[in-house]
Amino acid sequence: MEHEQLLQRARAGEREAFGQLIEYYWPYIFRWLHGCTGTAAVAEDLSQETFLRAWASLPDANVPGPGLRSWLFRIAANALVDWRRRQTAQQRILRCLPTGRVMKEPAAVVAGREFQQK
C-alpha cells in the first residue's frame, strides 16, 4: 500500500516520493540489466535512463500501484533494446572503416604535418 501512495505523490510531481521508489526498485532493475549486458557501467547507465524515462512519462501513465514493477521493467527492456540497436549500428560503422591502417589521433596527424613542413 505504501508504494501506491508514493506513486500517487510522485505523479503529483513530488520528487522525494519518486526518489523513494527509485531506492526500492533500483537494485532489481540494475541486477536484471547487468545480467543482460554483462557490464556494470552499462547497466548503471541503462538503469538511470529507465528511471528518467519513468519520471518523464509518469504524469500521463496509467500505472496501477501493483503494476509499477512491471511498468518499470518494460521501460528497462525498451532502454535495453535501444542500447542494443545503437551497439549494432556502431559495429556496422566500424566494419565500414578501412582495415589494415591504424587510425591516428587528430593531434598526432597535425603534429606529423608540422614536422614534415619544417
Kinemage of the C-alpha trace (Angstrom):
@kinemage 1
@onewidth
@group {chain A} dominant
@subgroup {mainchain}
@vectorlist {calphas} color= white
{ca met a 1} P 0.000 0.000 0.000
{ca glu a 2} L 2.879 2.351 0.725
{ca his a 3} L 4.137 2.103 -2.867
{ca glu a 4} L 0.734 3.101 -4.186
{ca gln a 5} L 0.815 6.213 -2.021
{ca leu a 6} L 4.343 7.012 -3.153
{ca leu a 7} L 3.260 6.516 -6.739
{ca gln a 8} L 0.362 8.952 -6.333
{ca arg a 9} L 2.628 11.545 -4.719
{ca ala a 10} L 5.231 11.056 -7.470
{ca arg a 11} L 2.539 11.531 -10.128
{ca ala a 12} L 1.747 14.850 -8.470
{ca gly a 13} L 5.374 15.851 -9.057
{ca glu a 14} L 6.836 15.084 -5.652
{ca arg a 15} L 10.465 14.197 -6.301
{ca glu a 16} L 11.092 12.783 -2.835
{ca ala a 17} L 8.346 10.209 -3.316
{ca phe a 18} L 9.802 9.190 -6.675
{ca gly a 19} L 13.245 9.050 -5.067
{ca gln a 20} L 11.942 6.529 -2.546
{ca leu a 21} L 10.528 4.421 -5.364
{ca ile a 22} L 13.900 4.572 -7.120
{ca glu a 23} L 15.689 3.449 -3.968
{ca tyr a 24} L 13.394 0.451 -3.707
{ca tyr a 25} L 13.336 -0.625 -7.381
{ca trp a 26} L 16.886 0.327 -8.460
{ca pro a 27} L 18.554 -2.922 -7.289
{ca tyr a 28} L 16.035 -5.068 -9.182
{ca ile a 29} L 16.321 -3.089 -12.408
{ca phe a 30} L 20.102 -2.827 -12.150
{ca arg a 31} L 20.584 -6.555 -11.474
{ca trp a 32} L 18.429 -7.518 -14.422
{ca leu a 33} L 20.177 -5.092 -16.789
{ca his a 34} L 23.584 -6.204 -15.529
{ca gly a 35} L 22.659 -9.787 -16.319
{ca cys a 36} L 21.546 -8.761 -19.814
{ca thr a 37} L 24.552 -6.586 -20.661
{ca gly a 38} L 27.330 -8.197 -18.631
{ca thr a 39} L 28.723 -4.777 -17.791
{ca ala a 40} L 28.065 -2.864 -14.580
{ca ala a 41} L 28.705 0.539 -16.169
{ca val a 42} L 26.233 -0.098 -18.984
{ca ala a 43} L 23.680 -1.482 -16.525
{ca glu a 44} L 24.066 1.644 -14.413
{ca asp a 45} L 23.554 3.924 -17.429
{ca leu a 46} L 20.509 1.965 -18.557
{ca ser a 47} L 19.057 1.942 -15.037
{ca gln a 48} L 19.405 5.702 -14.872
{ca glu a 49} L 17.814 6.021 -18.299
{ca thr a 50} L 14.953 3.785 -17.145
{ca phe a 51} L 14.112 5.986 -14.185
{ca leu a 52} L 14.494 9.198 -16.188
{ca arg a 53} L 12.045 7.863 -18.757
{ca ala a 54} L 9.703 6.752 -15.987
{ca trp a 55} L 9.783 10.178 -14.339
{ca ala a 56} L 9.112 11.913 -17.651
{ca ser a 57} L 6.112 9.753 -18.510
{ca leu a 58} L 4.743 9.243 -15.007
{ca pro a 59} L 2.114 12.023 -15.041
{ca asp a 60} L 0.460 10.593 -18.163
{ca ala a 61} L 0.994 6.888 -17.436
{ca asn a 62} L -1.909 4.737 -16.392
{ca val a 63} L 0.002 2.568 -13.939
{ca pro a 64} L -1.785 0.970 -11.013
{ca gly a 65} L 0.347 0.629 -7.893
{ca pro a 66} L 0.721 -3.168 -8.172
{ca gly a 67} L 1.756 -2.789 -11.823
{ca leu a 68} L 4.588 -0.356 -11.116
{ca arg a 69} L 7.285 -3.047 -11.086
{ca ser a 70} L 6.125 -4.459 -14.438
{ca trp a 71} L 5.929 -0.969 -15.918
{ca leu a 72} L 9.481 -0.163 -14.818
{ca phe a 73} L 10.791 -3.435 -16.240
{ca arg a 74} L 9.048 -2.694 -19.548
{ca ile a 75} L 10.794 0.706 -19.668
{ca ala a 76} L 14.104 -1.014 -18.818
{ca ala a 77} L 13.541 -3.571 -21.584
{ca asn a 78} L 12.898 -0.782 -24.079
{ca ala a 79} L 16.052 1.044 -22.948
{ca leu a 80} L 17.994 -2.211 -23.402
{ca val a 81} L 16.612 -2.706 -26.922
{ca asp a 82} L 17.556 0.871 -27.827
{ca trp a 83} L 21.070 0.339 -26.442
{ca arg a 84} L 21.493 -2.885 -28.446
{ca arg a 85} L 20.357 -1.124 -31.615
{ca arg a 86} L 22.925 1.603 -31.037
{ca gln a 87} L 25.613 -1.047 -30.498
{ca thr a 88} L 24.689 -2.791 -33.741
{ca ala a 89} L 24.748 0.488 -35.668
{ca gln a 90} L 28.165 1.364 -34.245
{ca gln a 91} L 29.523 -2.061 -35.193
{ca arg a 92} L 28.283 -1.611 -38.766
{ca ile a 93} L 30.042 1.746 -38.957
{ca leu a 94} L 33.272 0.268 -37.607
{ca arg a 95} L 33.139 -2.533 -40.197
{ca cys a 96} L 32.991 0.099 -42.947
{ca leu a 97} L 36.234 1.737 -41.849
{ca pro a 98} L 39.339 0.862 -43.836
{ca thr a 99} L 41.272 -2.045 -42.386
{ca gly a 100} L 44.986 -2.542 -42.178
{ca arg a 101} L 45.647 1.043 -41.184
{ca val a 102} L 45.999 2.313 -37.689
{ca met a 103} L 43.822 5.334 -37.151
{ca lys a 104} L 45.869 8.163 -35.676
{ca glu a 105} L 44.678 10.687 -33.168
{ca pro a 106} L 43.939 14.089 -34.771
{ca ala a 107} L 46.639 15.752 -32.671
{ca ala a 108} L 49.212 13.223 -33.936
{ca val a 109} L 48.220 13.925 -37.547
{ca val a 110} L 48.629 17.692 -37.073
{ca ala a 111} L 51.966 17.252 -35.284
{ca gly a 112} L 53.195 14.998 -38.105
{ca arg a 113} L 52.253 17.553 -40.728
{ca glu a 114} L 54.012 20.330 -38.852
{ca phe a 115} L 57.121 18.192 -38.504
{ca gln a 116} L 57.151 17.436 -42.246
{ca gln a 117} L 56.795 21.114 -43.117
{ca lys a 118} L 59.937 22.106 -41.163
